[in-house]
Amino acid sequence: MNQNRCIPSFGRRSSAVAILASLAWCWVSMLATGVAARADEPDQILDRWLATQKDLTSWSSDFVQIRYLKALTQPLRASGHLWFEAPNRFRWELGNPVQSVALRKDENLWILSPQLKRAERYSLNELQKGPIRDALALLDTGFPRDAAEFRRGFNLVRLSTAGGVHVFHLQPKASAVKRLLPDLTVEVSAESFSLTATELIFADGSRLRNEFTQSVKNPKLPADWFNPGTNSTWKISEPMKSK
């Protein structure tokens, strides 16, 4: 199996919006069902989850990424590791050995292919407003810092709970993002409210799911961990410069 097919956004230039969106709800199921909460409970449970994020400064976790495509009878799977540092730094590594890396530091997003020594750089300052910037906003959703800002960006459609897991079924409010990603879910432990899984459903019916294990809250990360690590031997491109 080609592991890169599990993440069509990594290392491809077909759509900058797809790159950001695919990574985004790698933060963020229709799979969970159970007894419905009372009418007044969903917002209260969402508030409790949001409250637990206030003291989160960093996060590290193994993950399994599962891609469901209509053209395939079996989903595609790949494993990797994620590091996050508040307020918005992240590093996703997929494959063993690592085949793809996506990282954000300050206002730069990097898509790296270490084995090929190729990198794509996206300047977020240059994006300003629009669907790409809206899609990027999803990247912070798995670790929200502000409840009011979260609610400005998303509608809580419903909450389901089963097997000790709360599943928040969400829809983005930004029309450009909603056209690309009509449905999103975040799964958290009902006991600790720690992130356990995320899933996004694309407009074409395909799904991208991430299941997190071995998570560590507030680990100490190396100072240079969110640097791309490129040098003169790498081929670096800036796709947005040509748009």
C-alpha positions as CSV (number, residue, x, y, z in Angstrom):
1,M,0.0,0.0,0.0
2,N,1.2,3.5,-0.8
3,Q,0.9,5.3,2.6
4,N,0.9,8.7,0.9
5,R,-2.5,7.9,-0.6
6,C,-3.9,8.2,3.0
7,I,-3.0,11.9,2.9
8,P,-3.6,13.2,-0.6
9,S,-3.0,16.7,0.7
10,F,0.6,16.1,1.8
11,G,3.2,17.0,-0.9
12,R,0.6,17.7,-3.6
13,R,-0.3,20.9,-5.3
14,S,-3.7,20.2,-6.7
15,S,-5.4,22.4,-4.2
16,A,-4.0,24.5,-1.4
17,V,-7.4,24.5,0.2
18,A,-7.5,20.7,0.3
19,I,-4.0,20.7,1.8
20,L,-5.1,22.9,4.7
21,A,-8.5,21.3,5.1
22,S,-7.1,17.7,5.1
23,L,-4.6,18.7,7.8
24,A,-7.2,20.6,9.7
25,W,-9.5,17.8,10.7
26,C,-6.6,15.8,11.4
27,W,-7.4,17.8,14.6
28,V,-10.8,16.8,14.6
29,S,-17.8,10.5,14.1
30,M,-20.5,9.5,12.6
31,L,-19.4,6.1,13.9
32,A,-20.5,6.7,17.5
33,T,-24.1,6.2,18.6
34,G,-25.8,6.0,21.9
35,V,-28.3,7.5,24.3
36,A,-29.0,11.1,23.4
37,A,-28.2,13.7,25.9
38,R,-31.0,15.9,27.3
39,A,-31.7,19.1,25.4
40,D,-29.8,21.3,27.8
41,E,-26.7,19.1,28.0
42,P,-24.9,19.4,24.7
43,D,-23.8,23.0,25.1
44,Q,-22.9,22.4,28.8
45,I,-20.7,19.4,27.8
46,L,-19.1,21.4,25.0
47,D,-18.4,24.2,27.6
48,R,-16.7,21.6,29.9
49,W,-14.5,20.4,27.0
50,L,-13.6,24.0,26.1
51,A,-12.8,24.8,29.7
52,T,-10.2,21.9,29.9
53,Q,-8.2,23.5,27.1
54,K,-7.2,26.6,29.0
55,D,-4.2,25.1,30.7
56,L,-3.0,23.2,27.6
57,T,0.4,24.4,26.4
58,S,1.6,21.5,24.4
59,W,0.4,18.0,23.3
60,S,2.0,14.9,21.8
61,S,0.3,11.8,20.5
62,D,0.6,8.8,18.2
63,F,-2.2,8.5,15.7
64,V,-3.6,6.2,13.0
65,Q,-5.0,8.0,10.0
66,I,-7.8,6.3,8.0
67,R,-8.9,7.4,4.6
68,Y,-12.2,6.3,3.2
69,L,-12.6,6.7,-0.5
70,K,-15.6,5.8,-2.6
71,A,-13.4,4.2,-5.3
72,L,-11.9,1.7,-2.8
73,T,-13.6,-1.1,-1.0
74,Q,-11.1,-1.0,1.9
75,P,-9.9,2.1,3.7
76,L,-6.3,3.2,3.5
77,R,-4.4,3.3,6.8
78,A,-1.1,4.9,7.9
79,S,0.4,5.7,11.3
80,G,2.2,8.7,12.5
81,H,2.9,11.2,15.3
82,L,1.6,14.7,16.1
83,W,3.1,17.4,18.3
84,F,1.2,20.6,19.1
85,E,2.4,23.8,21.0
86,A,0.0,26.6,21.9
87,P,-1.2,28.8,20.4
88,N,-0.8,27.4,16.9
89,R,2.4,25.4,16.2
90,F,2.1,21.9,15.1
91,R,4.1,19.1,13.5
92,W,2.5,16.1,11.8
93,E,4.7,13.1,10.7
94,L,3.2,10.3,8.7
95,G,4.8,7.0,7.9
96,N,7.7,4.9,9.2
97,P,10.1,5.9,8.0
98,V,8.6,9.4,7.8
99,Q,7.2,10.1,4.3
100,S,5.4,13.3,4.9
101,V,5.6,16.2,7.4
102,A,3.3,19.1,7.8
103,L,4.3,21.8,10.2
104,R,3.3,25.3,11.2
105,K,5.5,27.9,12.8
106,D,4.4,31.4,13.2
107,E,2.8,32.4,9.9
108,N,4.3,29.8,7.7
109,L,2.9,26.4,6.8
110,W,5.4,23.8,5.4
111,I,4.6,20.5,3.6
112,L,7.8,18.4,3.6
113,S,8.8,15.2,1.8
114,P,12.0,14.2,3.6
115,Q,12.9,11.3,1.5
116,L,12.7,13.4,-1.7
117,K,14.1,16.5,0.0
118,R,11.3,18.6,-1.3
119,A,9.3,21.3,0.5
120,E,6.4,23.6,-0.1
121,R,6.1,26.8,1.9
122,Y,2.8,28.7,2.3
123,S,3.0,32.2,3.8
124,L,-0.2,32.6,5.8
125,N,0.3,36.4,5.9
126,E,-0.1,36.5,2.2
127,L,-3.3,34.5,2.2
128,Q,-5.3,37.2,4.2
129,K,-9.0,36.3,3.8
130,G,-10.7,33.7,1.7
131,P,-11.3,30.0,1.7
132,I,-7.7,29.0,2.3
133,R,-7.5,31.1,5.4
134,D,-10.9,29.9,6.5
135,A,-9.8,26.3,6.1
136,L,-6.6,27.1,8.1
137,A,-8.8,28.2,11.0
138,L,-9.9,24.6,11.4
139,L,-6.4,23.6,12.3
140,D,-6.8,25.2,15.7
141,T,-10.2,23.6,16.5
142,G,-8.9,20.4,18.1
143,F,-7.3,22.6,20.8
144,P,-9.6,25.7,21.1
145,R,-8.4,28.5,23.4
146,D,-11.5,30.6,23.4
147,A,-15.1,29.3,23.7
148,A,-16.6,32.4,22.1
149,E,-14.3,32.2,19.1
150,F,-15.0,28.5,18.7
151,R,-18.7,29.2,18.6
152,R,-18.3,32.0,16.0
153,G,-16.6,29.4,13.7
154,F,-18.8,26.3,14.3
155,N,-22.3,25.1,15.0
156,L,-22.8,22.2,17.3
157,V,-25.3,20.1,15.4
158,R,-25.6,17.4,18.0
159,L,-23.8,15.4,20.7
160,S,-23.8,11.7,21.0
161,T,-22.2,9.7,23.8
162,A,-21.3,6.0,23.9
163,G,-18.5,3.8,25.3
164,G,-17.2,6.6,27.5
165,V,-16.7,9.0,24.5
166,H,-18.4,12.2,23.7
167,V,-18.8,12.9,19.9
168,F,-19.3,16.6,18.9
169,H,-21.0,16.7,15.5
170,L,-20.1,20.1,14.0
171,Q,-20.6,22.2,10.9
172,P,-18.4,25.2,10.0
173,K,-20.2,28.5,9.7
174,A,-17.9,29.9,6.9
175,S,-19.6,29.1,3.6
176,A,-16.4,28.5,1.7
177,V,-15.3,25.9,4.3
178,K,-18.7,24.3,4.5
179,R,-18.7,23.7,0.8
180,L,-15.5,21.7,1.2
181,L,-16.2,20.1,4.6
182,P,-20.0,19.9,5.3
183,D,-19.5,17.8,8.4
184,L,-16.9,17.4,11.1
185,T,-16.6,15.5,14.4
186,V,-14.4,15.7,17.4
187,E,-14.3,12.8,19.9
188,V,-13.2,13.3,23.5
189,S,-13.0,11.1,26.6
190,A,-16.2,11.6,28.7
191,E,-14.0,11.3,31.8
192,S,-11.0,13.4,31.1
193,F,-12.1,15.3,28.0
194,S,-8.9,14.5,26.3
195,L,-8.9,14.2,22.5
196,T,-9.3,10.6,21.2
197,A,-10.3,11.0,17.5
198,T,-11.3,13.4,14.8
199,E,-13.0,13.0,11.5
200,L,-13.9,15.2,8.6
201,I,-16.4,14.4,5.8
202,F,-15.6,16.0,2.5
203,A,-18.3,17.2,0.0
204,D,-17.5,14.3,-2.3
205,G,-18.4,11.8,0.4
206,S,-14.8,10.8,1.3
207,R,-13.8,10.7,4.9
208,L,-10.5,11.3,6.8
209,R,-10.3,10.0,10.3
210,N,-7.5,10.2,12.9
211,E,-7.4,8.1,16.1
212,F,-5.1,9.2,18.8
213,T,-3.3,7.0,21.4
214,Q,-0.4,7.4,23.9
215,S,-1.3,11.1,24.3
216,V,0.8,13.3,26.6
217,K,-0.4,16.6,27.8
218,N,2.0,19.5,28.2
219,P,5.3,17.7,27.3
220,K,8.5,19.7,27.0
221,L,9.3,20.0,23.3
222,P,12.7,20.9,21.7
223,A,13.1,24.6,20.9
224,D,13.7,23.9,17.2
225,W,11.1,21.2,16.8
226,F,8.8,23.3,14.6
227,N,11.6,24.4,12.2
228,P,11.5,22.8,8.8
229,G,15.1,21.7,8.9
230,T,15.7,22.3,5.2
231,N,19.1,23.3,3.7
232,S,20.7,23.9,0.3
233,T,20.2,20.3,-0.8
234,W,16.4,20.7,-0.6
235,K,14.2,21.9,-3.4
236,I,11.8,24.5,-2.0
237,S,8.8,25.9,-3.8
238,E,6.1,28.4,-2.9
239,P,2.9,27.4,-4.8
240,M,1.0,30.5,-3.7
241,K,3.5,32.8,-5.4
242,S,2.4,31.6,-8.8
243,K,-1.3,32.1,-8.1
